[in-house]
Structure formats: C-alpha cells, structure tokens
C-alpha cells in the first residue's frame, strides 16, 4: 500500500511539473527589439538620438519585467554600456502592456549602481504573434539629469490614421483617407529619416500606392522629433520592392512632428506629369497617426 501511494505521489509530482512547464511558457515572454534612444539633457535642453537594443523579460504572473538595455549612450563621447533594470511593474490588458514604475537602481555586470537611479519609468508594449514585430515605447529619467525615451525602430504609425487632402486651386475639394499608414526609419548617424507612406491616395479615382521620401531631416527635441524638407523627389515602391523615382510628382513644404506616440505630417504633392488629367494640380496633405490604439 505504501508503495502504491508513493507511485501515486510521483505521478502527481510529474503531472504538476508538466503543468508548471506549460504555465511558465504561457505566462512568461522574452524578446529583443532594436530601438532608437532619444536622450535629452534636462539642464541644457539639448537632445540626441542613438541606436540601442532592448530585451524585455516579462513575468505576467508577478506583473513585473526585467529590461536590459544594450549599446546605450547618453552623450557622443560616452562609451556604449549595457544595464539592467529589474522588477519593473506593469499592468496588462487586451490592449497591451502599460509600464509604470517609480524608482529603480540599475545593474551593470550584475552589480547595483547605487549612484544611478531611474525614476518615472513609463511606457507601453503591444505584443504580436511574432515577437520581433512587438512594439515598445519606454521612457524614464536618470538622476533627474537625463530623459531617455526608447522609441521603436522603425517607427510604424498604423493606428487611428487619418489623411486629409486638399487642393491648392480648389477650396471646396476635400478627400479623407483612413487607410494610409506611415513607417519612419531613422538613421541616427546622419540625423535623417526615410518615410514610407503606404496606401497613399489623394483622390477617389487615384490608385493607392506606396511612396518613399528619402533622407528627410529629423531633429530630436525635448518633446520628440521634428521632420522637415523643402523639396524632394518621391519614390514609388512596386510590388517587387523596386524603388522608382517620380520627378514629375515633387514633394515640397514637408513638415512633421513626433510627440509621444503621435505623428503629424504635412506636405504638398504637385502633379507636373504631361498628359495627366490632374496635371498642374497641387495636393496639400495632412496626416495624423499613432503608434498605439487610443483605446488603451
């Protein structure tokens, strides 16, 4: 009888262990993302952007995560470092993860760096079926001296999108498109960005197309980024990914801002193509889009 009870106990232990393994896989998630660090010196008001990599090790049961930041710099002359902030608290809903922690001392090489403290740690993460497609936006304050905002890289604005198109020569013309999305790829070394405008459409009868604006100047500010370019030649991206320059459709007066997770972009697209039914018309485009859904 004792032998049978012992075997039953072993079977129960094996069953519980298998359940624990399943739950561990279900309630834990770890992924690494490339991100752009916007670093603002709060005393000087100056901002810079550096490439970085963040690893998020999430425990859904405890409601905490460990964040490892690799290749982080706070100034051009500072060597890149790797640090870890452990036990960052978050809440979870069907809209994603909301990060909110108050004060954490980081670790470097497994040792606490007591001279440094991260405060006001906030952010949002949207998880996808493919972890490499997860979207993370995290910000924190270091020693009340630096504000660090880790933006997704690239920045994909595909939520709550709205594009309003007007004509320079026709005050009554107005076309609204809610299908257009924008992707912004930042080159931290050149302070430029490539802007991909997907499903661009300025009129009902115009076929939706994917456009690319190359080498747009991007400047880091205390509140986010500004985008600007006086004049550029757009590219049309075909089904095969080929990029075709379109000099007869120049883009001018491009201005944009990225504040928190919201993109506002304006530009003028002029039609100079001979024989086109809309030749000579200039379209004034205003686009707004978000990284995350407003319903959090």
C-alpha positions as MATLAB code, in Angstrom:
seq = 'XXXXXXXXXXXXXXXXXXXXXXXXXXXXXXXXXXXXXXXXXXXXXXXXXXXXXXXXXXXXXXXXXXXXXXXXXXXXXXXXXXXXXXXXXXXXXXXXXXXXXXXXXXXXXXXXXXXXXXXXXXXXXXXXXXXXXXXXXXXXXXXXXXXXXXXXXXXXXXXXXXXXXXXXXXXXXXXXXXXXXXXXXXXXXXXXXXXXXXXXXXXXXXXXXXXXXXXXXXXXXXXXXXXXXXXXXXXXXXXXXXXXXXXXXXXXXXXXXXXXXXXXXXXXXXXXXXXXXXXXXXXXXXXXXXXXXXXX';
ca = [
       0.000    0.000    0.000;
       2.816    2.414    0.893;
       4.452    1.532   -2.417;
       1.278    2.341   -4.362;
       0.876    5.646   -2.505;
       4.494    6.536   -3.317;
       3.944    5.780   -7.027;
       0.781    7.872   -6.988;
       2.710   10.741   -5.388;
       5.440   10.511   -8.038;
       2.823   10.516  -10.818;
       1.163   13.578   -9.279;
       4.528   15.347   -8.997;
       5.335   14.628  -12.647;
       1.903   15.908  -13.685;
       2.343   19.113  -11.657;
       5.809   19.654  -13.087;
       4.484   19.340  -16.625;
       1.760   21.837  -15.792;
       4.351   24.224  -14.336;
       6.395   23.978  -17.527;
       3.315   24.752  -19.596;
       2.334   27.681  -17.384;
       5.876   29.015  -17.378;
       5.833   29.106  -21.167;
       2.384   30.669  -21.163;
       2.949   33.304  -18.505;
       6.496   34.370  -19.407;
       7.738   36.082  -22.534;
      11.160   37.337  -23.572;
      12.064   39.239  -26.716;
      14.653   41.693  -28.028;
      13.917   44.785  -30.114;
      16.051   47.374  -31.861;
      15.082   50.839  -30.665;
      16.144   54.472  -31.011;
      17.122   56.190  -27.786;
      16.273   59.885  -27.656;
      18.349   61.343  -24.840;
      17.633   64.839  -23.515;
      19.952   66.678  -21.138;
      17.351   68.311  -18.909;
      19.656   71.075  -17.665;
      20.786   72.081  -21.170;
      17.611   71.234  -23.053;
      19.632   69.522  -25.796;
      18.597   66.195  -27.323;
      20.404   63.491  -29.309;
      19.444   60.125  -30.799;
      21.430   56.884  -30.517;
      20.731   53.342  -31.671;
      20.157   50.784  -28.907;
      18.756   47.326  -28.267;
      16.276   46.419  -25.532;
      15.430   42.985  -24.170;
      12.151   42.598  -22.278;
      11.817   39.603  -19.934;
       8.170   39.645  -18.858;
       6.552   37.721  -15.996;
       2.794   38.002  -16.437;
       2.089   36.262  -13.110;
       4.109   38.671  -10.961;
       3.282   41.679  -13.114;
       6.933   42.642  -13.417;
       9.587   42.617  -16.111;
      13.356   42.926  -16.375;
      14.556   45.360  -19.043;
      18.078   45.021  -20.434;
      19.297   47.977  -22.486;
      22.346   47.309  -24.676;
      24.542   49.774  -26.562;
      23.200   52.753  -24.617;
      24.874   56.166  -24.790;
      23.917   59.420  -23.092;
      26.390   61.611  -24.988;
      28.532   61.359  -28.163;
      31.716   60.855  -26.135;
      30.335   58.227  -23.768;
      31.186   54.572  -24.488;
      28.162   52.361  -25.064;
      27.089   50.405  -21.977;
      24.625   47.673  -21.049;
      22.439   47.984  -17.966;
      19.515   46.096  -16.448;
      16.547   47.439  -14.528;
      14.803   44.637  -12.674;
      11.276   44.153  -11.377;
       9.664   46.920  -13.420;
       5.960   46.902  -12.598;
       3.258   46.852  -15.266;
      -0.416   46.216  -15.814;
      -1.793   44.107  -18.638;
      -4.977   44.327  -20.680;
      -6.196   43.139  -24.072;
      -4.738   46.373  -25.499;
      -1.231   45.534  -24.317;
       1.191   46.244  -21.501;
       1.324   49.535  -19.608;
       4.573   50.147  -17.708;
       4.543   52.259  -14.562;
       7.367   52.154  -12.013;
       8.690   54.854   -9.717;
      12.333   54.355   -8.674;
      14.810   51.600   -9.608;
      18.586   51.301   -9.262;
      20.099   49.739  -12.419;
      22.600   46.893  -12.528;
      25.745   46.708  -14.650;
      27.509   43.351  -14.903;
      25.344   42.038  -12.086;
      26.259   44.820   -9.642;
      23.890   47.534   -8.460;
      24.985   51.024   -9.480;
      23.861   52.899   -6.386;
      24.996   56.259   -7.796;
      22.345   56.000  -10.525;
      18.567   55.906  -10.154;
      15.887   55.621  -12.809;
      12.600   57.333  -11.958;
       9.265   57.894  -13.697;
       9.565   54.691  -15.713;
       6.570   54.555  -18.023;
       5.723   53.057  -21.376;
       3.606   50.752  -23.447;
       4.198   47.473  -25.251;
       1.956   45.884  -27.849;
       2.691   42.193  -28.349;
       2.152   40.491  -31.700;
       2.086   36.856  -32.800;
       5.682   37.253  -33.994;
       7.795   38.654  -31.087;
      10.124   40.520  -33.462;
       7.092   42.600  -34.500;
       6.293   43.696  -30.945;
       6.101   47.454  -30.439;
       7.687   49.032  -27.352;
       7.795   52.638  -26.209;
       9.553   53.257  -22.878;
      10.721   56.427  -21.152;
      12.488   57.153  -17.884;
      14.528   59.771  -16.044;
      18.139   59.174  -14.977;
      19.318   61.005  -11.845;
      16.963   63.886  -12.646;
      19.513   64.839  -15.311;
      18.653   62.882  -18.441;
      15.333   61.991  -20.022;
      15.591   58.781  -22.066;
      12.853   57.755  -24.476;
      13.235   54.416  -26.268;
      11.258   54.597  -29.494;
      10.514   51.600  -31.730;
      12.867   51.180  -34.675;
      11.398   51.555  -37.170;
       8.509   53.758  -36.108;
       5.307   52.311  -37.556;
       2.328   54.631  -37.289;
      -0.656   52.469  -38.217;
      -3.270   53.253  -35.562;
      -6.036   55.881  -35.619;
      -4.777   57.051  -39.028;
      -6.405   59.895  -40.907;
      -5.177   61.737  -44.002;
      -6.918   64.915  -45.190;
      -6.179   66.028  -48.757;
      -6.998   69.475  -50.154;
      -6.248   71.167  -53.472;
      -4.389   74.462  -53.677;
      -6.627   75.695  -56.515;
      -9.959   74.403  -55.211;
     -11.070   75.456  -51.747;
     -14.089   73.135  -51.837;
     -12.035   69.999  -52.537;
     -11.503   67.686  -49.570;
     -10.675   63.991  -49.566;
     -10.277   61.912  -46.389;
      -8.364   58.636  -46.315;
      -8.132   56.477  -43.200;
      -6.197   53.611  -44.797;
      -2.798   55.298  -45.186;
      -0.062   54.327  -42.720;
       3.482   55.614  -42.228;
       6.751   53.930  -41.364;
       9.763   56.030  -40.376;
      13.269   54.581  -40.427;
      15.704   56.795  -38.522;
      19.406   56.949  -39.357;
      20.910   58.070  -36.049;
      24.341   58.781  -37.557;
      23.141   61.151  -40.301;
      20.128   62.643  -38.465;
      17.922   61.758  -41.411;
      14.890   59.548  -41.841;
      13.244   57.635  -44.649;
       9.463   57.998  -44.598;
       7.390   55.194  -46.117;
       3.825   56.274  -46.886;
       1.799   53.125  -47.506;
      -1.503   53.159  -49.399;
      -1.116   56.824  -50.308;
      -4.212   58.104  -52.086;
      -5.083   61.756  -52.766;
      -8.336   61.269  -54.701;
     -11.100   58.670  -55.037;
     -10.034   57.564  -58.514;
      -6.311   57.579  -57.692;
      -4.937   54.065  -57.170;
      -3.403   53.557  -53.727;
       0.379   53.415  -53.933;
       3.343   53.033  -51.635;
       5.580   56.104  -51.578;
       9.032   56.702  -50.116;
      10.544   60.024  -49.064;
      14.293   59.608  -48.623;
      16.753   61.495  -46.410;
      14.289   63.752  -44.625;
      15.981   65.827  -41.934;
      14.987   64.689  -38.447;
      15.811   66.639  -35.298;
      15.443   65.431  -31.728;
      13.655   67.858  -29.423;
      12.697   67.754  -25.772;
       9.146   66.747  -26.749;
      10.004   64.265  -29.511;
      11.165   64.870  -33.089;
      10.664   67.290  -35.941;
      10.798   66.332  -39.628;
      11.481   68.778  -42.443;
      12.449   69.008  -46.094;
      11.881   71.876  -48.520;
      11.815   69.762  -51.668;
      12.390   66.121  -52.571;
      11.708   63.576  -55.280;
       9.423   60.771  -54.078;
       9.902   57.129  -54.981;
       7.118   54.668  -55.780;
       7.656   51.185  -54.373;
       6.395   48.460  -56.681;
       5.081   45.017  -55.835;
       8.609   43.588  -56.168;
      10.059   46.228  -53.820;
      11.705   48.154  -56.659;
      12.003   51.907  -55.987;
      11.161   54.149  -58.963;
      11.884   57.900  -58.725;
       8.964   60.150  -59.696;
      10.434   63.593  -60.515;
       7.127   64.763  -62.040;
       5.453   64.449  -58.644;
       7.706   66.609  -56.415;
       7.104   66.825  -52.673;
       7.554   70.259  -51.115;
       6.995   72.005  -47.781;
       7.321   68.760  -45.819;
       6.942   69.379  -42.092;
       6.239   66.901  -39.323;
       6.356   66.254  -35.609;
       6.506   63.143  -33.468;
       5.324   63.819  -29.932;
       4.991   60.855  -27.594;
       3.421   58.231  -29.876;
       1.650   60.557  -32.340;
       2.827   61.541  -35.833;
       1.631   64.716  -37.548;
       2.883   65.123  -41.112;
       2.171   67.763  -43.770;
       3.443   68.146  -47.331;
       2.461   69.310  -50.812;
       2.480   66.942  -53.792;
       2.413   68.703  -57.183;
       1.414   66.916  -60.394;
       3.702   68.004  -63.236;
       3.272   64.966  -65.471;
       2.395   65.936  -69.040;
      -0.863   64.450  -70.289;
      -2.197   63.714  -66.806;
      -5.824   64.670  -66.220;
      -4.752   66.353  -62.979;
      -1.594   67.988  -64.344;
      -0.911   71.333  -62.693;
      -2.801   70.471  -59.516;
      -1.107   70.552  -56.129;
      -2.428   68.431  -53.281;
      -1.986   69.626  -49.704;
      -1.727   66.558  -47.478;
      -2.157   66.466  -43.694;
      -1.644   63.109  -41.980;
      -2.121   62.057  -38.370;
      -1.395   58.611  -36.992;
      -0.444   56.841  -33.764;
       1.889   54.060  -32.679;
      -0.774   52.618  -30.399;
      -4.530   52.460  -30.343;
      -6.148   55.301  -28.397;
      -8.214   52.712  -26.529;
      -5.601   51.516  -24.030;
];
